[in-house]
Amino acid sequence: MDALKDIINFLSSPSIFFLLSLAGIWALVTFKQLYSDRGGWILLSGAVAFYVFSMTDANFRSILAKPDNVPIVIMMFTVGFCTWFGLRQAFENDRRMEAGLPTVEKTETNQKVSVWPDLVYTEFICLILLTVILIIWSVALLAPIEEPANPTASPNPSKAPWYFLGLQEMLVYFDPWIAGVLLPSLIITGLIALPYIDVNPKGNGYYTFKERSWEITLFLFGFIPLWVLLILLGTVLRGPNWNFFGPFEFWDPNKVEPLVNVQFSDLIWIKLLGQGLPKNMFVREAFGVVLVLAYLGLTPLLLARTYLRRSFVKLGFLRYQFLMFHLLVMFALPIKMVLRWSLNLKYIVYFPEWFLNI
């Protein structure tokens, strides 16, 4: 049993855990038949069994049994179930369309009901049930107000509410103005612009994966590994001094992990060229600035001439550039995460003189 916990602790290291989540997304969209038929129930049963088994461990139970962390447990199971249910509907419609049959939604057109009283009555019943659940929840799980904040006695670790843990985790890899302002703003503007960028007319009014495979895959990648996973990392794996701990590992506040912040300019000038850092900050950060500009400026142009040529023609220049900027910024998060975990790389562009770091 201890050997199994050691294996799980090893697999829970951030780099391996993140790669496993990407492999899970790939398997999700590749083995559609297995996942939509029996694989979903097998995964759900395995997740429930793992959770029950894990609650027998005192270290694991001390983390997820906290009243503040109960919503995260519910979120993990509901996200998994809703993802399975939606993809199951999409895979079923794909099979029906390949066989020349109408989609499930078209076969249910004769089952339409009026908003009043059918829909309103159903919503009212759900409202009553959820109210009862929330009342029982608030009585059963004690979440007392703690003492007033004391700057001389900060909790270790000091964590944000669970719905902000993703943003707090992003602060490890980006400057506060990027993680706390720019990235959330781009998420909002991207969601607002989606109806004007999406030129694929298929998939309206019915579930489908085959006709919207790229859109669904990008959404799953942006939502599950880059948001749900960050919340899980901040809740379960981030312990005292913001160190990483396995789910069955004791949160030792005396654990010391040497973490040296390495800048991209350090790797180029000191490691690669064997020289000291130039005194001129523009010369010092020239390689990082060129790399960032090439990533944001040249990548869309190269993709428009190669793999995304058809998308560029359909979207036009402005919509294509807007979409690519948001996608490249989104992919910058996992890139910085991997670089931070593997090379301790903090910033690619480091201008402390101007408080400008990327």
C-alpha positions as CSV (number, residue, x, y, z in Angstrom):
1,M,0.0,0.0,0.0
2,D,2.8,2.4,0.8
3,A,4.5,1.5,-2.5
4,L,1.3,2.5,-4.3
5,K,1.2,5.8,-2.5
6,D,4.8,6.5,-3.3
7,I,4.1,5.8,-7.0
8,I,1.1,8.2,-6.9
9,N,3.2,10.8,-5.2
10,F,5.9,10.5,-7.9
11,L,3.3,10.8,-10.7
12,S,1.9,13.9,-9.0
13,S,5.0,15.9,-9.6
14,P,3.9,18.9,-11.6
15,S,5.7,18.1,-14.9
16,I,4.5,14.5,-15.0
17,F,1.0,15.4,-13.8
18,F,0.7,18.0,-16.5
19,L,1.9,15.6,-19.2
20,L,-0.5,13.0,-18.0
21,S,-3.4,15.5,-18.3
22,L,-2.4,16.3,-21.9
23,A,-2.2,12.5,-22.6
24,G,-5.7,12.2,-21.1
25,I,-7.1,14.9,-23.5
26,W,-5.5,13.1,-26.4
27,A,-6.9,9.8,-25.4
28,L,-10.3,11.4,-24.9
29,V,-10.6,12.6,-28.5
30,T,-8.8,9.7,-30.0
31,F,-10.5,6.6,-28.5
32,K,-14.0,8.1,-28.9
33,Q,-15.8,4.8,-29.2
34,L,-14.4,3.2,-26.0
35,Y,-14.9,6.4,-24.0
36,S,-18.5,7.0,-25.1
37,D,-19.6,3.4,-24.5
38,R,-18.0,1.9,-21.4
39,G,-14.9,3.9,-20.8
40,G,-16.7,6.8,-19.2
41,W,-18.3,4.7,-16.5
42,I,-15.0,2.8,-15.9
43,L,-13.2,6.1,-15.4
44,L,-15.9,7.4,-13.1
45,S,-15.9,4.2,-11.1
46,G,-12.1,4.4,-10.9
47,A,-12.2,8.0,-9.7
48,V,-14.7,7.2,-7.0
49,A,-12.7,4.2,-5.9
50,F,-9.5,6.3,-5.8
51,Y,-11.2,9.0,-3.8
52,V,-12.5,6.5,-1.3
53,F,-9.2,4.8,-1.0
54,S,-7.4,8.1,-0.6
55,M,-9.6,9.3,2.2
56,T,-8.2,6.5,4.3
57,D,-4.8,8.3,4.3
58,A,-4.5,10.9,7.0
59,N,-2.5,13.4,4.9
60,F,-4.9,13.2,2.0
61,R,-7.9,13.5,4.3
62,S,-6.5,16.5,6.1
63,I,-6.5,18.4,2.8
64,L,-9.6,17.5,0.9
65,A,-11.8,17.0,4.0
66,K,-11.6,20.7,4.8
67,P,-14.9,22.5,4.4
68,D,-13.3,25.0,2.0
69,N,-12.1,22.2,-0.3
70,V,-15.4,20.4,-0.6
71,P,-16.5,22.5,-3.7
72,I,-13.3,21.4,-5.4
73,V,-14.1,17.7,-4.9
74,I,-17.6,18.3,-6.3
75,M,-16.1,20.3,-9.2
76,M,-13.8,17.5,-10.2
77,F,-16.5,14.9,-10.4
78,T,-19.1,17.2,-12.1
79,V,-16.5,18.4,-14.7
80,G,-15.7,14.8,-15.5
81,F,-19.3,13.7,-15.7
82,C,-20.4,16.7,-17.8
83,T,-17.5,16.3,-20.2
84,W,-18.3,12.6,-20.6
85,F,-22.0,13.3,-21.1
86,G,-21.5,16.0,-23.7
87,L,-18.9,14.1,-25.7
88,R,-21.1,11.0,-25.5
89,Q,-23.9,12.9,-27.1
90,A,-21.5,14.2,-29.8
91,F,-20.1,10.8,-30.6
92,E,-23.6,9.3,-30.8
93,N,-24.6,12.0,-33.3
94,D,-21.5,11.4,-35.4
95,R,-22.3,7.7,-35.6
96,R,-25.9,8.5,-36.6
97,M,-24.8,10.9,-39.3
98,E,-22.3,8.4,-40.7
99,A,-25.1,5.9,-41.0
100,G,-27.4,8.4,-42.7
101,L,-29.7,8.9,-39.7
102,P,-30.9,12.2,-38.2
103,T,-29.3,13.5,-35.1
104,V,-30.8,12.8,-31.7
105,E,-31.9,16.4,-31.4
106,K,-33.9,16.2,-34.6
107,T,-35.7,13.0,-33.4
108,E,-36.8,14.9,-30.3
109,T,-38.5,17.7,-32.1
110,N,-42.0,16.2,-31.4
111,Q,-41.2,16.3,-27.6
112,K,-41.1,20.1,-27.3
113,V,-43.0,21.5,-24.4
114,S,-44.1,25.0,-23.4
115,V,-42.0,27.2,-21.1
116,W,-45.1,27.6,-18.9
117,P,-45.8,25.5,-16.9
118,D,-43.5,22.7,-17.9
119,L,-40.0,24.4,-17.8
120,V,-40.9,26.8,-15.0
121,Y,-42.3,24.0,-12.9
122,T,-39.1,21.9,-13.4
123,E,-36.9,24.8,-12.6
124,F,-38.9,25.5,-9.4
125,I,-38.5,21.9,-8.2
126,C,-34.7,22.2,-8.9
127,L,-34.7,25.4,-6.9
128,I,-36.3,23.8,-3.9
129,L,-34.0,20.8,-4.0
130,L,-30.8,22.9,-4.3
131,T,-32.0,25.1,-1.5
132,V,-32.4,22.1,0.7
133,I,-29.0,20.8,-0.3
134,L,-27.3,24.2,0.5
135,I,-29.1,24.3,3.9
136,I,-27.9,20.8,4.8
137,W,-24.4,21.7,3.5
138,S,-24.2,24.8,5.6
139,V,-25.3,23.0,8.8
140,A,-23.2,19.9,8.3
141,L,-19.9,21.5,7.2
142,L,-18.6,24.0,9.7
143,A,-16.8,27.0,8.1
144,P,-16.4,29.4,10.9
145,I,-15.1,32.9,10.5
146,E,-11.4,33.0,11.5
147,E,-9.7,35.7,13.6
148,P,-8.9,39.1,12.0
149,A,-6.0,39.2,9.7
150,N,-2.7,39.5,11.4
151,P,0.3,40.6,9.3
152,T,2.7,39.1,11.8
153,A,1.1,35.7,11.7
154,S,0.3,34.7,8.1
155,P,-1.0,31.2,7.4
156,N,1.4,28.9,5.7
157,P,0.5,28.3,2.9
158,S,-1.6,31.4,2.3
159,K,-4.1,30.6,-0.4
160,A,-6.8,32.4,-2.2
161,P,-10.4,31.1,-2.4
162,W,-10.6,28.0,-4.5
163,Y,-12.1,29.8,-7.5
164,F,-9.0,32.1,-7.5
165,L,-6.4,29.3,-7.1
166,G,-5.9,29.1,-10.8
167,L,-4.9,32.8,-10.9
168,Q,-2.7,32.4,-7.9
169,E,-0.9,29.5,-9.5
170,M,-0.3,31.6,-12.7
171,L,1.5,34.1,-10.5
172,V,4.3,31.6,-10.1
173,Y,5.0,31.8,-13.9
174,F,4.1,35.3,-14.8
175,D,4.4,38.8,-13.5
176,P,1.3,40.1,-11.5
177,W,0.2,42.4,-14.3
178,I,0.1,39.5,-16.7
179,A,-1.3,36.8,-14.5
180,G,-3.8,39.1,-12.6
181,V,-4.8,41.5,-15.3
182,L,-3.8,40.6,-18.9
183,L,-4.6,36.9,-18.9
184,P,-8.1,37.2,-17.2
185,S,-8.9,40.1,-19.6
186,L,-7.9,38.0,-22.6
187,I,-10.1,35.2,-21.4
188,I,-13.0,37.6,-21.3
189,T,-12.3,39.2,-24.7
190,G,-11.7,35.8,-26.3
191,L,-15.1,34.5,-25.0
192,I,-16.9,37.6,-26.2
193,A,-15.3,37.4,-29.7
194,L,-15.9,33.7,-30.2
195,P,-19.3,34.1,-32.0
196,Y,-17.7,36.6,-34.4
197,I,-14.6,34.5,-35.1
198,D,-16.3,31.1,-35.5
199,V,-17.1,30.7,-39.1
200,N,-18.0,27.0,-38.9
201,P,-21.8,26.8,-39.5
202,K,-22.0,23.2,-38.4
203,G,-22.9,22.0,-35.0
204,N,-25.6,24.6,-34.3
205,G,-28.5,23.1,-32.4
206,Y,-27.0,19.6,-32.0
207,Y,-24.0,17.9,-30.4
208,T,-21.2,16.8,-32.8
209,F,-17.4,16.2,-32.5
210,K,-16.5,15.3,-36.0
211,E,-17.7,18.6,-37.5
212,R,-16.1,20.7,-34.7
213,S,-13.1,18.6,-33.6
214,W,-10.6,21.5,-33.5
215,E,-12.9,23.8,-31.6
216,I,-13.9,21.2,-29.0
217,T,-10.2,20.0,-28.5
218,L,-9.0,23.6,-28.0
219,F,-11.7,24.3,-25.5
220,L,-11.0,21.1,-23.6
221,F,-7.2,22.0,-23.6
222,G,-7.9,25.5,-22.3
223,F,-10.5,24.5,-19.7
224,I,-9.3,21.3,-18.2
225,P,-5.4,21.4,-18.1
226,L,-5.1,25.2,-18.0
227,W,-7.8,26.0,-15.5
228,V,-9.2,23.0,-13.6
229,L,-5.8,21.4,-13.3
230,L,-4.4,24.7,-11.9
231,I,-7.1,24.8,-9.3
232,L,-6.3,21.1,-8.4
233,L,-2.5,21.9,-8.2
234,G,-3.1,24.9,-5.9
235,T,-5.4,22.9,-3.6
236,V,-3.9,19.4,-3.3
237,L,-0.2,19.8,-4.3
238,R,0.8,23.2,-3.1
239,G,1.8,23.1,0.6
240,P,3.8,25.2,3.0
241,N,6.2,27.7,1.5
242,W,4.3,27.0,-1.7
243,N,6.3,23.8,-2.3
244,F,5.0,20.9,-4.2
245,F,3.8,17.9,-2.1
246,G,2.4,14.6,-3.2
247,P,-1.3,13.9,-2.3
248,F,-0.2,11.3,0.3
249,E,2.8,13.3,1.5
250,F,2.9,15.1,4.9
251,W,3.0,18.9,4.6
252,D,6.2,19.5,6.3
253,P,6.7,23.3,6.9
254,N,10.4,22.7,7.3
255,K,10.8,21.2,3.8
256,V,13.4,23.2,1.9
257,E,13.5,23.1,-1.9
258,P,16.2,25.3,-3.4
259,L,14.6,27.3,-6.2
260,V,16.9,29.7,-8.1
261,N,15.1,32.2,-10.4
262,V,16.9,31.9,-13.7
263,Q,16.2,34.5,-16.4
264,F,16.5,33.8,-20.1
265,S,19.3,36.4,-20.4
266,D,21.2,34.3,-17.8
267,L,20.9,31.2,-19.9
268,I,22.1,33.0,-23.0
269,W,24.9,35.2,-21.7
270,I,26.2,33.2,-18.8
271,K,25.4,29.5,-19.7
272,L,25.7,29.6,-23.5
273,L,28.1,32.4,-24.3
274,G,30.1,32.2,-21.0
275,Q,30.1,35.9,-20.5
276,G,28.8,38.3,-17.8
277,L,25.6,40.1,-18.2
278,P,25.9,43.3,-20.3
279,K,25.3,46.5,-18.3
280,N,23.0,47.9,-21.0
281,M,19.6,46.5,-20.3
282,F,18.5,46.6,-23.9
283,V,21.5,44.5,-25.0
284,R,21.0,42.2,-22.0
285,E,17.4,41.4,-22.9
286,A,17.8,41.6,-26.7
287,F,17.5,37.8,-27.1
288,G,14.4,37.6,-25.0
289,V,12.7,40.5,-26.8
290,V,13.4,39.0,-30.2
291,L,12.1,35.6,-29.0
292,V,8.8,37.1,-27.7
293,L,8.3,39.2,-30.8
294,A,9.0,36.2,-33.1
295,Y,6.6,34.1,-31.1
296,L,3.8,36.6,-31.3
297,G,4.6,38.1,-34.7
298,L,6.1,35.4,-36.9
299,T,4.3,32.3,-35.7
300,P,0.9,33.5,-37.0
301,L,2.4,34.4,-40.4
302,L,4.2,31.0,-40.7
303,L,1.1,29.1,-39.8
304,A,-1.0,31.1,-42.2
305,R,1.3,30.0,-45.0
306,T,1.4,26.3,-43.9
307,Y,-0.9,24.4,-41.6
308,L,-3.6,27.1,-41.1
309,R,-3.8,28.4,-44.7
310,R,-7.5,27.5,-45.1
311,S,-8.3,29.1,-41.7
312,F,-6.6,32.3,-42.8
313,V,-8.6,32.4,-46.0
314,K,-11.9,31.8,-44.2
315,L,-11.3,34.2,-41.3
316,G,-9.5,37.1,-43.1
317,F,-6.5,38.9,-41.8
318,L,-8.0,40.8,-38.8
319,R,-10.0,37.9,-37.3
320,Y,-7.1,35.5,-37.9
321,Q,-4.6,37.7,-36.1
322,F,-7.0,38.3,-33.2
323,L,-7.6,34.6,-32.8
324,M,-3.9,33.7,-33.1
325,F,-2.9,36.3,-30.5
326,H,-5.3,34.8,-28.0
327,L,-4.2,31.2,-28.8
328,L,-0.5,32.0,-28.6
329,V,-1.0,33.7,-25.2
330,M,-3.0,30.7,-24.0
331,F,-0.2,28.3,-25.1
332,A,2.4,30.6,-23.4
333,L,1.0,29.4,-20.1
334,P,1.9,25.7,-20.4
335,I,5.2,26.7,-22.1
336,K,6.2,28.9,-19.1
337,M,5.0,26.2,-16.7
338,V,7.2,23.5,-18.3
339,L,10.2,25.9,-18.4
340,R,9.7,26.8,-14.8
341,W,9.6,23.2,-13.7
342,S,12.5,22.0,-15.8
343,L,14.9,25.0,-15.9
344,N,13.7,27.2,-13.1
345,L,13.2,29.8,-15.8
346,K,11.3,32.8,-14.4
347,Y,11.2,35.4,-17.1
348,I,12.1,35.5,-20.8
349,V,12.2,39.3,-20.8
350,Y,13.4,40.8,-17.5
351,F,13.4,44.6,-17.1
352,P,13.4,45.2,-13.4
353,E,14.4,48.8,-14.1
354,W,10.9,49.4,-15.7
355,F,9.0,46.7,-13.7
356,L,8.4,45.0,-17.0
357,N,8.8,41.3,-17.0
358,I,7.4,38.6,-19.4
